[in-house]
Amino acid sequence: MLLARAARPLARARALSTPTFTLHAFTDGNDLGFGRGAQFCMLNLRHDALFAADNPAALYAAKYEARRARIKRLFEKLDSLELGALDRAALSKGLDDIGLPASPERLDRVFNQFESGSGNLALEGFEAFLVETWGFPLHVEFSSELGSMGLGGTQAIAWVGRTVPAHFVLRALRQLWPLDVEDIAILRNDGPNPDLDPQRMTLHDRTYTPSVGKDTATAGGLARTLLAQDPLDKGGFVVRVTSTGGDVTYVPLRGLRYSGAKPAAVANPEVTGVEWALRSGLGAVGLGTTLWLGLVILKGG
């Protein structure tokens, strides 16, 4: 895989560090040079393989090519009669793998929005439905100035509105991972879990619909909860990432309090909030729940 090949130069120097997600409420106004106010959370991923790659953007290009190929394979699997289209029964069988609970209302919405005119769902409509559900490819930028925030090494960053539903964070986690993601979920430890043993974890959130308790129902609520929960302790949060091919990685999800020096400004121009909303397929949720998941900035370090 491209990621594995890109990691080799770094592996000769030192072993890859454990990937880590961080989510925190952004409270420093615009003094950090990001041009963001206090209405956002910052979501970060440290992943040394990005720093090891000569061209980290190529990892994301390969990721989305792999996703398109996987969507086609999933379509062909559900189209067991080889009709070239999915009826309601066929799509219903695949919704759990997609990360959505099956219901008549959900099927109605999908077919009303994406069916091909024949009453069934062709490959193009199926792909459009999944892209809306999982998120559009992200714009990425590169910088290396988050050490002063206590976020060393390679960082990928997404801006998430504090008041948006927490399942939008799940979508952002999926987009930040540099490989195609077959499935993603947030788990919680049943007790102390220094080895990130999945047998000691319980599912917290896996669907792209509201499904969690009040304390973590929004991105801001989840960020506040993370401040009191070390990911290796009881109640700690861990992201389970299943990449295409079945490789599973358990990634700590941490909170962060920050106050300190201003990092250097990001070199490349940002994507506007409107463009990000369009990229993320958020038109369906309406203006009341528009997610200003700004750009993704890959921090090399």
Secondary structure, DSSP 8 states (H G I E B T S, - for coil): -HHHHHHHHHHHHS-----EEEEEE--STTTTSS---TTEEEEEEE-HHHHHSS-HHHHHHHHHHHHHHHHHHHHHHH-TT--SSB-HHHHHHHHHHHT----HHHHHHHHHHH--SSSSB-HHHHHHHHHHHH-----EEEE---GGGT--S-EEEEEEETTSBTHHHHHHHHHHSSS-EEEEEEEEESS--TT--GGGEEEEE-SSS--S-GGGSBHHHHHHHHHT--TTSTT-EEEEEEETTS-EEEEEEE------------SS----HHHHHHHTTGGGG-GGG------EEEE--
